[in-house]
């Protein structure tokens, strides 16, 4: 039997990259999924791919805007007949050395890390509580567990996500809702390439990132998706408040 048969998953950032990988892994395991993101065309294309394996819907919205998240949550619950799983794969990056980063850029990056999971849980809570066993999975980063030079905003945002996950896990713990974070190492997504291209020597940067882990390769999207399936499933019923590093050993050093 499929591991997520009957589950109903709302996936923010589900049109591409890690979010799509989580959605695809879940729908293959029997879940109904509902995608959200800012680009409707991208979502429509992603839904088309997922419908080969199961039931999928979508609604465009900005995960940093409360009204959008409230609307998306309501639409997803109507489409799926409830919500018992939320995946939040959202964020922004960029070079932000502590010495000269504009305040607006720091705020942009931290807002894109922190607001989506907070709003997703804030407006999804009523549905999660009705589900008789639910799971929230937030994508953080190995750089939420350790620092990175000239990435003050990104590290602050992703570390803040872990704090949010731990606190929310305690709020939900006696209500049959679990909250966990996945902290990937370098996964070679389109967004990762875009961020790297902000550097003048971006090809060297990408090659360094590919080999910076003790296991000297990038992580695979399928590996993140598999962990998300486990966290969404009933066999992870005793796991909450955790920040799970999927980083080829990077944070063990």
VEXLUMKOL-670363 format. One record per residue: residue in three letters; x, y, z of N, C-alpha, C in turn; residue number from 0. Coordinates in steps of 0.05 Angstrom, whole numbers. Atoms other than C-alpha are relative to their C-alpha. Last residue first. Layout:
// VEXLUMKOL-670363
   aa    n_xx    n_yy    n_zz   ca_xx   ca_yy   ca_zz    c_xx    c_yy    c_zz    i
  ALA       X       Y       Z       X       Y       Z       X       Y       Z  NUM
...
***
This chain:
// VEXLUMKOL-670363
   aa    n_xx    n_yy    n_zz   ca_xx   ca_yy   ca_zz    c_xx    c_yy    c_zz    i
  UNK     -28      -8      -2     653     382     218       4      21      22  252
  UNK     -13      16     -20     586     347     228      28       9       5  251
  UNK       2     -12     -27     549     403     193      12     -17      22  250
  UNK     -12     -27      -2     574     383     123       0      11      29  249
  UNK     -18      -2     -22     559     308     131      12      28       5  248
  UNK     -25      14       6     528     299      63      21       2      21  247
  UNK     -21     -17      10     477     353      79      27     -14      -6  246
  UNK      -3      18      23     409     325      96      22      13     -17  245
  UNK     -20      -7      21     408     357     165       2     -22     -21  244
  UNK     -14      24      10     343     344     203      19       9     -22  243
  UNK     -13     -12      23     319     402     246      19     -21     -12  242
  UNK     -27       7       8     271     369     295       9      16     -25  241
  UNK     -18     -21     -10     211     396     333      29      -4      -9  240
  UNK       8     -28       3     172     332     323      21      19      11  239
  UNK     -21     -19       7     184     258     313     -12      28      -3  238
  UNK     -13      -7     -25     139     207     348      22      21      -4  237
  UNK      19     -11     -20      89     199     291      12       9      26  236
  UNK     -15     -22     -13     143     190     238     -16      13      23  235
  UNK     -23      12     -14     113     122     220      19      21      12  234
  UNK       8       8     -27      47     158     205      24     -12      15  233
  UNK      13      26      -5      76     191     143      -5      -6      30  232
  UNK      29      -2       3      89     264     129     -14     -25       8  231
  UNK      10     -19     -20     160     261     157     -30       3      -1  230
  UNK      -2      12     -27     175     198     116     -12      18      21  229
  UNK      20      22      -2     148     229      52       1     -13      27  228
  UNK      26     -13      -4     190     292      65     -23     -21       2  227
  UNK       2      -7     -28     252     249      73     -27      14       6  226
  UNK       3      24     -15     239     217       5      -2       6      30  225
  UNK      27      10       3     228     284     -28      -5     -25      17  224
  UNK      17     -18     -17     294     310      -1     -29      -9      -1  223
  UNK      -7       6     -28     330     249     -30     -16      18      20  222
  UNK      15      24      -9     293     256     -96       6      -7      29  221
  UNK      27      -7      -6     319     327    -103     -16     -24      10  220
  UNK      19       5      21     390     300     -99     -28       8       8  219
  UNK      22      17      -7     445     327     -55     -19      -2     -23  218
  UNK      25     -13      -9     506     354     -89     -20     -20      10  217
  UNK      19      -3      22     570     313     -89     -23      17      10  216
  UNK      -6     -22      19     632     302     -47     -18       1     -25  215
  UNK       8      16      23     605     264      14       1      19     -24  214
  UNK     -17      24      -3     646     307      61      -7     -23     -20  213
  UNK       9      19     -21     606     365      31      21     -23       3  212
  UNK      -8     -10     -27     641     422      -6      -9     -19      22  211
  UNK     -19      18     -13     642     385     -73       7       9      28  210
  UNK       4      28       7     582     412    -111      17     -19      17  209
  UNK      23       9     -16     587     478     -75      -6     -29      -5  208
  UNK      -8       2     -28     658     488    -102     -24     -11      16  207
  UNK     -17      23      -2     635     473    -173       9      -5      29  206
  UNK      16      24       3     578     522    -167      17     -25       4  205
  UNK      16       2     -24     624     577    -141     -17     -26      -1  204
  UNK     -18      10     -21     674     564    -197     -16      -4      26  203
  UNK      -5      28       7     618     573    -248      18     -14      20  202
  UNK      21      17      -9     594     636    -212       5     -30      -7  201
  UNK     -12      25       8     659     674    -218     -19     -23       7  200
  UNK     -15      -3      26     627     743    -219      12     -26     -10  199
  UNK     -29      -2      -4     576     721    -166      14       3     -26  198
  UNK      -5     -27     -10     502     735    -176      29       5       5  197
  UNK      -6     -18      23     502     673    -220       2      29       9  196
  UNK     -28       2       6     505     631    -156       8      19     -22  195
  UNK     -15     -13     -22     437     655    -135      30       0      -6  194
  UNK       5     -29       2     407     637    -203      15      15      22  193
  UNK     -16     -10      23     440     568    -201      -3      30      -3  192
  UNK     -28       0      -8     412     554    -132      18      11     -22  191
  UNK      -4     -23     -18     343     577    -155      29       1       9  190
  UNK      -1     -24      16     345     528    -214       6      25      17  189
  UNK      26      -9      11     361     472    -166       4      24     -18  188
  UNK      -5     -16      24     429     439    -152     -27       6     -14  187
  UNK      17      14      19     416     417     -80       0      17     -25  186
  UNK       3     -12      26     472     442     -34     -16     -20     -18  185
  UNK     -24     -12      10     460     418      37      -5      11     -28  184
  UNK     -17      11      21     390     408      60      27      14      -3  183
  UNK     -22     -19       4     361     426     128      19     -11     -21  182
  UNK     -22      13      16     293     393     133      21      21      -6  181
  UNK     -14     -14      21     249     422     188      20     -19     -13  180
  UNK     -29       6       3     197     389     232      12      16     -23  179
  UNK     -13     -21      16     127     404     259      30      -6      -1  178
  UNK     -29      -1      -3      80     349     285      12      21     -19  177
  UNK     -12     -13      23       6     356     296      30       2       5  176
  UNK      -4      19      22     -31     307     342       9      14     -26  175
  UNK      23      -3      17     -55     363     389       2     -18     -25  174
  UNK      22      16     -13      -9     351     448     -26       0     -17  173
  UNK      -9      27      -8      52     373     408     -22     -17      11  172
  UNK      16      21      12      21     431     370       3     -27      12  171
  UNK      28      -9       0      47     490     411     -19     -23      -9  170
  UNK      10       1     -27     112     452     424     -30       9       2  169
  UNK       2      28      -7     123     439     350     -11      -3      29  168
  UNK      26      10      10     108     512     337      -4     -29       7  167
  UNK      21     -12     -17     167     532     382     -28     -10      -9  166
  UNK      -1      11     -27     215     483     350     -22      11      18  165
  UNK       8      28       1     194     501     279      -1     -12      28  164
  UNK      29       1       4     199     575     293     -11     -28       0  163
  UNK      12      -9     -25     269     567     320     -30       0      -1  162
  UNK      -3      23     -19     288     526     259     -11       8      27  161
  UNK      19      21       8     259     580     213       2     -23      20  160
  UNK      25      -8     -11     300     632     250     -22     -20      -6  159
  UNK      -2       6     -28     363     595     232     -26       7      15  158
  UNK       2      29      -1     341     598     159       3     -10      29  157
  UNK      27       9       7     327     672     163      -3     -30       4  156
  UNK      18      -9     -21     391     690     200     -28     -11      -5  155
  UNK      -5      16     -24     433     647     154     -19       8      22  154
  UNK       9      27       6     402     680      92       3     -18      25  153
  UNK      30       1       2     408     750     120     -10     -29      -4  152
  UNK      12      -5     -26     481     743     143     -30      -3      -1  151
  UNK      28       8       3     505     710      79     -16       4      26  150
  UNK      14     -19      17     574     742      71     -29      -8      -7  149
  UNK     -11     -27       5     610     682     102     -17      16     -20  148
  UNK     -12      -2      27     566     624     121       9      28      -5  147
  UNK      -2     -25      14     544     604     191      12      -3     -28  146
  UNK     -27     -10      -2     519     537     217       2      26     -16  145
  UNK     -13      14     -22     452     504     231      29      10       4  144
  UNK      15      -7     -24     409     550     188      12     -12      25  143
  UNK     -11     -25      -9     465     543     137     -19      13      21  142
  UNK     -22       6     -17     446     469     132      12      26      11  141
  UNK     -26       3      14     382     497     104      21      -9      20  140
  UNK     -20     -19     -10     308     506     123      25      -4     -17  139
  UNK     -27       2      11     252     471      86      17      23      11  138
  UNK     -11     -25       9     191     467     131      28      -4     -10  137
  UNK     -28       4       8     150     404     140      10      26     -12  136
  UNK     -10     -24      14      83     408     177      30      -5      -5  135
  UNK     -29      -5       1      50     342     195       5      26     -15  134
  UNK      -8     -18      22     -20     320     216      30       6       2  133
  UNK     -27       9       7     -56     268     257      10      15     -24  132
  UNK      -5      24     -16    -131     272     271      27     -13      -6  131
  UNK      -9      23      16    -141     320     214       5     -25      15  130
  UNK      23      17       6    -184     372     250       9     -27     -13  129
  UNK      11      10     -25    -124     405     283     -24     -19      -5  128
  UNK     -18      20     -11     -88     410     216     -12     -12      25  127
  UNK       3      25      16    -148     446     185      18     -22      11  126
  UNK      27      10      -5    -153     499     240      -4     -26     -15  125
  UNK       3      13     -25     -77     508     239     -28     -13       4  124
  UNK       5      29       4     -71     523     165      -7     -15      26  123
  UNK      26       3      14     -79     598     172      -7     -29      -5  122
  UNK      21     -17     -12     -25     607     225     -27      -4     -12  121
  UNK      10      12     -24      15     548     201     -22      16      13  120
  UNK      11      27       8      23     573     130     -12     -14      24  119
  UNK      27      -4      11      31     645     156     -13     -27      -8  118
  UNK      18     -10     -20      90     625     200     -29       3     -10  117
  UNK       8      21     -19     121     580     148     -18      10      22  116
  UNK      15      22      11     117     634      94      -7     -22      20  115
  UNK      28      -4       3     137     693     138     -15     -24     -12  114
  UNK      16       3     -24     204     668     161     -30       3      -3  113
  UNK      -5      24     -15     247     655     100     -21      -5      22  112
  UNK       6      22      17     220     707      52       6     -27      12  111
  UNK      29       3       3     218     758     108      -7     -24     -17  110
  UNK      10      13     -24     292     744     123     -31      -3      -1  109
  UNK      -9      28      -2     312     757      51     -11     -14      25  108
  UNK      11      16      22     272     820      41       6     -29       3  107
  UNK      29       5      -6     290     848     109     -13     -17     -21  106
  UNK       1      19     -22     365     841      96     -29      -8       7  105
  UNK      -8      26      11     356     873      28       0     -21      22  104
  UNK      22      10      16     317     932      57       6     -28     -11  103
  UNK      20      11     -18     370     943     111     -23     -13     -15  102
  UNK      23     -18      -5     422     952      57     -21     -14      18  101
  UNK      25      10      10     482     904      66     -22      21       6  100
  UNK      12     -19      19     547     942      76     -27      -8     -11   99
  UNK     -11     -26       1     587     912     133     -15      20     -17   98
  UNK      10     -16     -22     547     851     152       8      29      -2   97
  UNK     -20      -4     -21     559     819      85     -10      20      21   96
  UNK       8     -20     -20     493     803      49      22       2      22   95
  UNK     -24      -8     -16     504     765     -16      -8      22      19   94
  UNK     -16     -22      11     438     737     -40      23       6      19   93
  UNK     -28      -1      -7     383     689     -22      13      24     -12   92
  UNK     -14     -17      18     308     681     -20      29       1       9   91
  UNK     -24     -15      -9     262     632      12      11      17     -21   90
  UNK       0     -27       9     204     583       5      25      14      11   89
  UNK     -26      -2      13     193     509      11       1      28     -12   88
  UNK      -7     -28       6     136     502      61      28       0     -11   87
  UNK     -28      -2       6     103     433      63       6      29      -8   86
  UNK      -9     -25      12      36     426      97      30      -1      -4   85
  UNK     -29      -3       4       3     360     112       5      27     -13   84
  UNK     -14      12     -22     -66     344     140      31       1      -2   83
  UNK     -29      -2       3    -109     391      98      12     -15      24   82
  UNK     -16      -2     -25    -183     383      86      29       3      -6   81
  UNK      17      10     -21    -231     361      31      14       1      27   80
  UNK      -8      26     -10    -177     366     -21     -19     -12      21   79
  UNK      -7      19      22    -205     422     -64       5     -28      10   78
  UNK      24       6      15    -240     459      -7       5     -21     -22   77
  UNK      17      16     -17    -179     454      37     -26      -7     -14   76
  UNK     -12      27      -2    -134     479     -19     -18     -18      17   75
  UNK       4      13      26    -179     539     -33      10     -29       0   74
  UNK      28       6       2    -182     558      41      -6     -15     -26   73
  UNK       7      20     -19    -107     553      48     -29      -9      -3   72
  UNK     -11      25      10     -95     592     -16      -8     -23      19   71
  UNK      16       8      23    -141     648       8       9     -27     -11   70
  UNK      26       7     -10    -108     653      77     -18     -10     -23   69
  UNK      -2      26     -13     -40     650      45     -27      -9      11   68
  UNK      -4      21      20     -57     706      -4       1     -28      14   67
  UNK      26       4      14     -87     750      51       3     -22     -21   66
  UNK      20      14     -16     -26     740      95     -25      -5     -15   65
  UNK      23     -18      -3      26     759      42     -23     -15      14   64
  UNK      -7     -20     -20      94     725      47     -23      20       6   63
  UNK       0      12     -26      70     662      12       9      19      22   62
  UNK     -26      -8     -12      51     702     -50       0     -10      29   61
  UNK       1     -19     -23      -6     668     -86      28       5      10   60
  UNK     -23     -18      -3     -23     622    -144      -4      19      24   59
  UNK      10     -27      -1     -72     565    -134      24      18       4   58
  UNK     -18     -22      -5     -60     492    -151     -15      26       3   57
  UNK      12     -26       6     -91     423    -156      20      22       5   56
  UNK     -15     -24      -7     -65     352    -158     -16      25      -8   55
  UNK      17     -24       1     -95     282    -160      16      24      10   54
  UNK      21      -2     -19     -49     224    -178     -14      27      -2   53
  UNK      -3      18     -23      12     200    -216     -23       1      19   52
  UNK      -7      27      11       5     230    -286       0     -21      22   51
  UNK      25      14       6     -31     288    -252       5     -27     -14   50
  UNK       9      16     -23      36     309    -222     -25     -16      -6   49
  UNK     -18      22      -5      65     331    -289     -10     -19      22   48
  UNK       3      18      22       4     373    -307      19     -24       3   47
  UNK      24      17      -4       5     403    -238      -3     -20     -22   46
  UNK      -6      19     -21      76     427    -249     -23     -19       5   45
  UNK     -17      20      12      57     460    -315       7     -22      20   44
  UNK      17      16      19      -2     495    -283      17     -22     -13   43
  UNK      17      18     -15      42     518    -225     -16     -18     -18   42
  UNK     -18      20     -10      95     547    -272     -17     -21      16   41
  UNK      -8      17      22      41     585    -309      17     -24       9   40
  UNK      22      18       8      11     611    -245       8     -19     -22   39
  UNK       2       1      29      76     640    -219     -20     -21      -9   38
  UNK       8     -26      12      74     662    -146      -6      -1     -30   37
  UNK     -24     -15       6      72     594    -113      -9      25     -14   36
  UNK       2     -29       1      21     543     -90      27      12      -5   35
  UNK     -24     -16       3      11     469    -102      -7      30       2   34
  UNK       9     -26      10     -44     423     -77      23      19       1   33
  UNK     -17     -23      -5     -29     350     -68     -12      25     -12   32
  UNK      10     -22      17     -71     287     -60      17      25       7   31
  UNK      12     -24     -11     -27     234     -28     -14      17     -23   30
  UNK      29       1      -5     -18     164     -55     -13      25      10   29
  UNK       6      18     -23      57     152     -50     -29       2       8   28
  UNK      -7      27       8      70     180    -120      -6     -20      22   27
  UNK      22      10      17      33     242     -99       5     -28      -9   26
  UNK      24       5     -15      81     251     -41     -23     -11     -17   25
  UNK      -4      24     -17     145     243     -80     -26      -7      15   24
  UNK       0      23      18     119     292    -133       4     -26      16   23
  UNK      27       5      10     100     343     -80      -1     -25     -18   22
  UNK      16      10     -22     167     338     -45     -28      -7      -9   21
  UNK     -10      27      -6     205     345    -111     -16     -13      23   20
  UNK      12      18      20     160     404    -130       9     -29       6   19
  UNK      29       2      -5     178     440     -65     -13     -20     -19   18
  UNK       5      18     -23     252     423     -73     -30      -3       5   17
  UNK     -20       6     -20     256     454    -142      -8     -19      22   16
  UNK     -27       6       9     195     480    -178      17     -11      23   15
  UNK      -2       1      29     120     491    -174      27      -9     -11   14
  UNK       2      27      11     111     471    -101       3      -1     -30   13
  UNK     -24       2      15     136     534     -68       1     -26     -16   12
  UNK      -8     -27       8      82     523     -17      27      -1     -13   11
  UNK     -29      -4       4      57     451     -16       5      28     -10   10
  UNK      -3     -27      11     -11     434      13      29       7      -1    9
  UNK     -23     -16      -4     -16     359      25      -1      26     -15    8
  UNK       8     -24      15     -78     316      35      21      22       5    7
  UNK     -10     -25     -11     -62     245      57      -7      23     -19    6
  UNK      20     -15     -13    -108     188      34       9      26      12    5
  UNK      27       3      11     -53     140      16     -20      15      17    4
  UNK      15     -25      -7      13     168      42     -28      -2     -12    3
  UNK      -5      -9     -27      54     103      46     -17      25       8    2
  UNK     -15     -25       1      24      70     -16       2      13      28    1
  UNK      17     -24       0       0       0       0      17      25       0    0
***
